[in-house]
Amino acid sequence: MTAIELITKEDLRAFKSELLTEIKAMIQPGQGQSKQWLKSNEVRKLLNISPGTLQNLRINGTLRYTKIGGMMYYKLEDIHKVLEGGQQ
């Protein structure tokens, strides 16, 4: 005969809380870490440039990007290279 195990509402609440905590830890960068990929508006704020200037950086190959759907993403590492004056 198999044993029957009951799950209470409190068990489910505790599970929900633990699960949400783990999911948040996975999707948020840890302390001291920064995002690896930035969106166009984040790059413009970081470099203090206009949308047109960012477009020129893409066109002339100064700043590489990846387009997913309609969004463009830039590697933080590449942005640091531009800030340091070196290109890829």
DSSP file (Angstrom, degrees, kcal/mol; ACC not computed):
  #  RESIDUE AA STRUCTURE BP1 BP2  ACC     N-H-->O    O-->H-N    N-H-->O    O-->H-N    TCO  KAPPA ALPHA  PHI   PSI    X-CA   Y-CA   Z-CA
    1    1 A M              0   0    0      0, 0.0     2,-0.3     0, 0.0     0, 0.0   0.000 360.0 360.0 360.0 139.6    0.0    0.0    0.0
    2    2 A T        -     0   0    0      1,-0.0     2,-0.2     0, 0.0     0, 0.0  -0.661 360.0-117.8 -91.0 144.7    1.3    3.5   -0.8
    3    3 A A        -     0   0    0     -2,-0.3     2,-0.5     1,-0.0    -1,-0.0  -0.566  24.0-133.2 -78.7 142.2    1.4    6.3    1.7
    4    4 A I        -     0   0    0     -2,-0.2     2,-0.5     2,-0.0    -1,-0.0  -0.841  17.2-160.5 -98.7 131.1   -0.7    9.3    1.0
    5    5 A E        -     0   0    0     -2,-0.5     2,-0.4     2,-0.0    -2,-0.0  -0.951   5.7-150.2-114.8 126.3    0.9   12.7    1.4
    6    6 A L        -     0   0    0     -2,-0.5     2,-0.5     0, 0.0    -2,-0.0  -0.757   1.6-153.4 -97.2 139.9   -1.2   15.8    1.9
    7    7 A I        -     0   0    0     -2,-0.4     2,-0.1     4,-0.0    -2,-0.0  -0.954  14.6-153.5-111.8 125.9   -0.1   19.2    0.8
    8    8 A T     >  -     0   0    0     -2,-0.5     4,-1.9     1,-0.1     5,-0.1  -0.447  29.6-108.1 -92.7 167.9   -1.5   22.2    2.6
    9    9 A K  H  > S+     0   0    0      1,-0.2     4,-2.4     2,-0.2     5,-0.2   0.871 122.1  55.5 -60.3 -37.0   -2.1   25.7    1.4
   10   10 A E  H  > S+     0   0    0      2,-0.2     4,-2.3     1,-0.2    -1,-0.2   0.882 104.6  52.8 -65.3 -37.9    0.8   26.8    3.7
   11   11 A D  H  > S+     0   0    0      2,-0.2     4,-2.3     1,-0.2    -1,-0.2   0.916 110.4  48.2 -60.3 -43.4    3.1   24.3    2.0
   12   12 A L  H  X S+     0   0    0     -4,-1.9     4,-2.6     2,-0.2    -2,-0.2   0.887 110.1  51.5 -66.1 -39.2    2.1   25.8   -1.4
   13   13 A R  H  X S+     0   0    0     -4,-2.4     4,-2.3     2,-0.2    -1,-0.2   0.913 110.8  48.1 -63.2 -42.4    2.7   29.3   -0.1
   14   14 A A  H  X S+     0   0    0     -4,-2.3     4,-2.3     2,-0.2    -2,-0.2   0.908 112.3  49.2 -64.7 -41.6    6.2   28.3    1.1
   15   15 A F  H  X S+     0   0    0     -4,-2.3     4,-2.6     2,-0.2    -2,-0.2   0.916 110.5  51.0 -62.9 -43.6    7.0   26.7   -2.2
   16   16 A K  H  X S+     0   0    0     -4,-2.6     4,-2.6     1,-0.2     5,-0.2   0.918 110.2  49.5 -59.8 -45.0    5.8   29.7   -4.1
   17   17 A S  H  X S+     0   0    0     -4,-2.3     4,-2.0     1,-0.2    -1,-0.2   0.923 112.9  46.0 -62.2 -45.9    8.0   32.0   -2.0
   18   18 A E  H  X S+     0   0    0     -4,-2.3     4,-2.1     2,-0.2    -1,-0.2   0.904 113.1  50.5 -63.2 -42.5   11.1   29.8   -2.5
   19   19 A L  H  X S+     0   0    0     -4,-2.6     4,-2.4     1,-0.2    -2,-0.2   0.920 110.3  48.6 -64.0 -45.3   10.5   29.5   -6.2
   20   20 A L  H  X S+     0   0    0     -4,-2.6     4,-2.5     1,-0.2    -1,-0.2   0.894 110.2  52.2 -62.8 -39.7   10.0   33.3   -6.7
   21   21 A T  H  X S+     0   0    0     -4,-2.0     4,-1.9    -5,-0.2    -1,-0.2   0.916 111.4  46.7 -62.1 -43.6   13.2   33.9   -4.7
   22   22 A E  H  X S+     0   0    0     -4,-2.1     4,-1.5     2,-0.2    -2,-0.2   0.891 112.2  49.8 -67.0 -39.9   15.2   31.5   -6.9
   23   23 A I  H  X S+     0   0    0     -4,-2.4     4,-2.0     2,-0.2     5,-0.2   0.920 110.0  50.8 -65.6 -43.5   13.7   32.9  -10.2
   24   24 A K  H  X S+     0   0    0     -4,-2.5     4,-1.8     1,-0.2    -1,-0.2   0.895 108.7  52.1 -60.6 -39.7   14.6   36.5   -9.1
   25   25 A A  H  < S+     0   0    0     -4,-1.9    -1,-0.2     1,-0.2    -2,-0.2   0.839 110.2  49.7 -65.3 -32.8   18.2   35.4   -8.3
   26   26 A M  H  < S+     0   0    0     -4,-1.5    -2,-0.2     1,-0.2    -1,-0.2   0.867 116.3  38.8 -74.5 -36.9   18.5   33.9  -11.8
   27   27 A I  H  < S+     0   0    0     -4,-2.0    -2,-0.2    -5,-0.1    -1,-0.2   0.660 105.5  71.8 -93.4 -15.1   17.2   36.9  -13.8
   28   28 A Q  S  < S-     0   0    0     -4,-1.8     2,-0.0    -5,-0.2     0, 0.0  -0.833  88.1-113.9-100.2 136.9   18.8   39.7  -11.8
   29   29 A P        -     0   0    0      0, 0.0     3,-0.1     0, 0.0     6,-0.1  -0.377  38.6-108.9 -64.2 147.0   22.6   40.2  -12.0
   30   30 A G    >   -     0   0    0      1,-0.2     3,-1.9     4,-0.1     2,-0.1  -0.149  48.6 -70.1 -69.7 169.6   24.4   39.5   -8.7
   31   31 A Q  T 3  S+     0   0    0      1,-0.3    -1,-0.2     3,-0.0     3,-0.1  -0.391 122.9  15.7 -63.3 134.2   25.8   42.2   -6.5
   32   32 A G  T 3  S+     0   0    0      1,-0.3     2,-0.3    -3,-0.1    -1,-0.3   0.323 105.4 106.2  84.9  -9.4   28.9   43.8   -8.2
   33   33 A Q    <   -     0   0    0     -3,-1.9    -1,-0.3    -4,-0.0     2,-0.3  -0.745  54.5-154.6-100.8 152.5   28.0   42.3  -11.5
   34   34 A S        -     0   0    0     -2,-0.3    -4,-0.1    -3,-0.1    42,-0.0  -0.778  32.7 -80.4-119.3 168.5   26.7   44.3  -14.4
   35   35 A K        -     0   0    0     -2,-0.3    -1,-0.1     1,-0.1     3,-0.1  -0.348  27.8-148.9 -66.3 146.1   24.6   43.4  -17.4
   36   36 A Q  S    S+     0   0    0      1,-0.2    40,-2.8    39,-0.1     2,-0.4   0.813  82.9  41.0 -84.6 -32.5   26.4   41.8  -20.3
   37   37 A W  E     -A   75   0A   0     38,-0.2     2,-0.3    39,-0.1    38,-0.2  -0.943  69.6-164.9-121.1 138.9   24.1   43.2  -23.0
   38   38 A L  E     -A   74   0A   0     36,-2.7    36,-2.6    -2,-0.4     2,-0.1  -0.910  17.2-125.4-122.7 150.0   22.6   46.7  -23.1
   39   39 A K  E  >  -A   73   0A   0     -2,-0.3     4,-2.1    34,-0.2     3,-0.4  -0.428  37.2 -98.5 -85.0 166.9   19.7   48.1  -25.2
   40   40 A S  H  > S+     0   0    0     32,-0.8     4,-2.6     1,-0.2     5,-0.2   0.889 122.4  51.1 -54.7 -46.0   20.1   51.2  -27.4
   41   41 A N  H  > S+     0   0    0      1,-0.2     4,-1.9     2,-0.2    -1,-0.2   0.864 110.1  50.2 -64.5 -33.8   18.6   53.6  -24.9
   42   42 A E  H  > S+     0   0    0     -3,-0.4     4,-2.3     2,-0.2    -1,-0.2   0.886 111.1  48.9 -68.7 -38.5   21.0   52.3  -22.2
   43   43 A V  H  X S+     0   0    0     -4,-2.1     4,-2.8     2,-0.2     5,-0.3   0.914 109.6  52.0 -66.5 -43.4   24.0   52.7  -24.5
   44   44 A R  H  X>S+     0   0    0     -4,-2.6     5,-1.8     1,-0.2     4,-1.2   0.903 112.3  45.8 -60.7 -41.2   22.9   56.3  -25.4
   45   45 A K  H  <5S+     0   0    0     -4,-1.9    -1,-0.2     3,-0.2    -2,-0.2   0.921 113.4  49.4 -66.1 -43.4   22.7   57.2  -21.7
   46   46 A L  H  <5S+     0   0    0     -4,-2.3    -2,-0.2     1,-0.2    -1,-0.2   0.904 121.7  33.1 -63.3 -43.2   26.0   55.6  -20.9
   47   47 A L  H  <5S-     0   0    0     -4,-2.8    -1,-0.2    -5,-0.1    -2,-0.2   0.538 103.6-129.3 -90.8  -8.1   27.9   57.3  -23.7
   48   48 A N  T  <5 +     0   0    0     -4,-1.2     2,-0.3    -5,-0.3    -3,-0.2   0.955  61.1 136.6  57.0  53.4   25.8   60.5  -23.5
   49   49 A I      < -     0   0    0     -5,-1.8    -1,-0.2    -6,-0.1    -2,-0.1  -0.839  54.4-108.0-128.0 164.0   25.1   60.4  -27.3
   50   50 A S     >  -     0   0    0     -2,-0.3     4,-2.1    -3,-0.1     5,-0.2  -0.382  34.8-106.1 -84.4 165.8   22.1   61.0  -29.5
   51   51 A P  H  > S+     0   0    0      0, 0.0     4,-2.2     0, 0.0     5,-0.1   0.882 121.8  53.9 -58.6 -37.4   20.2   58.3  -31.4
   52   52 A G  H  > S+     0   0    0      2,-0.2     4,-2.3     1,-0.2     5,-0.1   0.898 107.0  49.8 -64.5 -41.1   21.8   59.5  -34.7
   53   53 A T  H  > S+     0   0    0      2,-0.2     4,-2.2     1,-0.2    -1,-0.2   0.905 110.3  50.6 -64.9 -40.7   25.3   59.3  -33.2
   54   54 A L  H  X S+     0   0    0     -4,-2.1     4,-1.8     1,-0.2    -2,-0.2   0.909 109.2  51.6 -62.7 -41.0   24.6   55.7  -32.1
   55   55 A Q  H  X S+     0   0    0     -4,-2.2     4,-2.8     1,-0.2    -2,-0.2   0.912 108.6  51.2 -61.9 -41.7   23.4   54.9  -35.5
   56   56 A N  H  X S+     0   0    0     -4,-2.3     4,-2.7     1,-0.2     6,-0.3   0.888 106.8  53.9 -62.7 -38.7   26.6   56.3  -37.0
   57   57 A L  H  <>S+     0   0    0     -4,-2.2     6,-2.1     1,-0.2     5,-1.1   0.867 112.3  45.0 -63.2 -35.5   28.7   54.1  -34.6
   58   58 A R  H ><5S+     0   0    0     -4,-1.8     3,-1.0     4,-0.2    -2,-0.2   0.938 113.8  48.8 -70.3 -47.3   26.8   51.1  -35.9
   59   59 A I  H 3<5S+     0   0    0     -4,-2.8    -2,-0.2     1,-0.3    -3,-0.2   0.907 113.2  45.0 -62.4 -44.6   27.0   52.0  -39.6
   60   60 A N  T 3<5S-     0   0    0     -4,-2.7    -1,-0.3    -5,-0.2    -2,-0.2   0.453 113.8-115.1 -84.6   2.7   30.8   52.8  -39.5
   61   61 A G  T < 5S+     0   0    0     -3,-1.0    27,-0.3    -4,-0.3    -3,-0.2   0.557  80.7 123.3  82.6   7.3   31.5   49.6  -37.5
   62   62 A T  S   <S+     0   0    0     -5,-1.1     2,-0.5    -6,-0.3    26,-0.3   0.881  78.7  33.9 -67.1 -37.0   32.8   51.3  -34.4
   63   63 A L  S    S-     0   0    0     -6,-2.1    -1,-0.2    -9,-0.1    -2,-0.2  -0.960  79.6-147.2-126.9 115.2   30.2   49.6  -32.2
   64   64 A R        -     0   0    0     -2,-0.5    11,-0.3    -3,-0.2     2,-0.3  -0.410  22.2-179.9 -75.1 154.5   29.0   46.1  -33.0
   65   65 A Y        -     0   0    0      9,-0.1     2,-0.4    -7,-0.1     9,-0.2  -0.961  24.4-136.4-149.3 164.9   25.4   45.1  -32.2
   66   66 A T  E     -B   73   0A   0      7,-2.7     7,-3.1    -2,-0.3     2,-0.6  -0.998  17.6-148.7-126.1 130.7   23.1   42.2  -32.4
   67   67 A K  E     +B   72   0A   0     -2,-0.4     2,-0.5     5,-0.2     5,-0.2  -0.883  16.0 178.4-104.4 125.0   19.5   42.6  -33.6
   68   68 A I  E >   -B   71   0A   0      3,-2.8     3,-2.1    -2,-0.6     2,-0.3  -0.975  68.2 -40.8-125.8 115.7   16.8   40.4  -32.1
   69   69 A G  T 3  S-     0   0    0     -2,-0.5    -2,-0.0     1,-0.3     0, 0.0  -0.541 123.8 -30.1  63.6-126.9   13.4   41.1  -33.4
   70   70 A G  T 3  S+     0   0    0     -2,-0.3     2,-0.3    -3,-0.1    -1,-0.3   0.403 120.7  95.1 -99.3   1.6   13.2   44.9  -33.5
   71   71 A M  E <   - B   0  68A   0     -3,-2.1    -3,-2.8   -32,-0.0     2,-0.4  -0.741  61.3-148.0-100.6 140.9   15.6   45.4  -30.6
   72   72 A M  E     - B   0  67A   0     -2,-0.3   -32,-0.8    -5,-0.2     2,-0.4  -0.900  13.6-164.8-106.4 135.6   19.3   46.1  -30.9
   73   73 A Y  E     -AB  39  66A   0     -7,-3.1    -7,-2.7    -2,-0.4     2,-0.4  -0.930   2.4-159.3-122.0 144.0   21.6   44.9  -28.2
   74   74 A Y  E     -A   38   0A   0    -36,-2.6   -36,-2.7    -2,-0.4     2,-0.3  -0.963  22.9-117.7-125.0 137.4   25.2   45.9  -27.5
   75   75 A K  E  >  -A   37   0A   0     -2,-0.4     4,-1.8   -11,-0.3     3,-0.4  -0.567  15.8-139.6 -73.3 132.9   27.9   44.0  -25.6
   76   76 A L  H  > S+     0   0    0    -40,-2.8     4,-2.2    -2,-0.3     5,-0.2   0.864 104.1  59.3 -59.2 -36.6   29.1   45.9  -22.6
   77   77 A E  H  > S+     0   0    0    -41,-0.4     4,-1.6     1,-0.2    -1,-0.2   0.888 104.8  48.8 -59.6 -41.6   32.6   44.7  -23.4
   78   78 A D  H  > S+     0   0    0     -3,-0.4     4,-1.9     2,-0.2    -1,-0.2   0.868 108.8  53.1 -67.9 -36.7   32.4   46.4  -26.8
   79   79 A I  H  X S+     0   0    0     -4,-1.8     4,-2.4     1,-0.2    -2,-0.2   0.901 106.7  52.5 -65.6 -40.1   31.1   49.7  -25.3
   80   80 A H  H  X S+     0   0    0     -4,-2.2     4,-2.0     1,-0.2    -1,-0.2   0.891 106.9  53.3 -61.9 -38.7   34.1   49.7  -22.9
   81   81 A K  H  <>S+     0   0    0     -4,-1.6     5,-2.1     2,-0.2     4,-0.3   0.904 109.2  48.6 -63.2 -40.2   36.5   49.3  -25.9
   82   82 A V  H ><5S+     0   0    0     -4,-1.9     3,-1.2     1,-0.2    -2,-0.2   0.918 110.8  50.5 -65.0 -42.5   34.9   52.3  -27.5
   83   83 A L  H 3<5S+     0   0    0     -4,-2.4    -1,-0.2     1,-0.3    -2,-0.2   0.848 108.8  51.8 -63.5 -33.4   35.2   54.3  -24.3
   84   84 A E  T 3<5S-     0   0    0     -4,-2.0    -1,-0.3     2,-0.2    -2,-0.2   0.503 119.6-112.1 -82.6  -3.2   38.9   53.4  -24.1
   85   85 A G  T < 5S+     0   0    0     -3,-1.2     2,-0.4    -4,-0.3    -3,-0.2   0.477  79.6 116.8  90.1   0.7   39.4   54.6  -27.6
   86   86 A G      < -     0   0    0     -5,-2.1    -1,-0.3    -6,-0.2     2,-0.2  -0.838  50.6-149.0-106.3 142.3   40.1   51.1  -29.2
   87   87 A Q              0   0    0     -2,-0.4   -25,-0.1    -3,-0.1   -24,-0.1  -0.604 360.0 360.0-100.1 167.3   38.0   49.4  -31.7
   88   88 A Q              0   0    0    -26,-0.3    -1,-0.1   -27,-0.3   -26,-0.1   0.516 360.0 360.0 -63.7 360.0   37.4   45.7  -32.2
